[in-house]
Amino acid sequence: MSRFHGVVLGMALGMAGLSAAWWAWESRWDSRLFAPKAGTTAENLSAQQAWEFLSGHPDLQVLDVRTPGETARGMLPGARRISWGDPAFVQELSRWDRSRPVLVYCQGGYRSRKAVEVLRSLGFNSVHHLHRGMMAWRWAGQAVTNGESGTAPSR
């Protein structure tokens, strides 16, 4: 085996190890984050499940926690952006209706999981998370609106 092939093999094994560690950590986080609590719902939804939920719940509040630069490339239909890093994040969410369901997402799922924790701590009764965020949504070919303008969905 050449030195080059050894380096490539080592990198591949390292990435496989990191990937396995991430999946295990994420699984433990999800089991805690989406654990049942009396009188509340918290779900981790695939892109297809999120689309069906979005389509079937006209009272749904859709929360995009990405940055303005990210949302400029498209948002889920009906979404409102409150960036995860915004100092007024909790204050803005406290104005939302806690009795209506919320679907939250980000680009890949980390920031929106943190937002799920905040939503649940604020007493939201029905919190739904788009697993793998906008990446999964786009991979599934779901419609997005053109940035924050609310213009017609595109694929």
Secondary structure, DSSP 8 states (H G I E B T S, - for coil): --HHHHHHHHHHHHHHHHHHHHHHHHHHHHHHHT---TT-EEEEE-HHHHHHHHHH-TT-EEEE-S-HHHHTT-B-TTEEE--TT-TTHHHHHTTS-TTS-EEEE-SSSHHHHHHHHHHHHTT-SEEEEETTHHHHHHHTT--BBSGGGT---B-
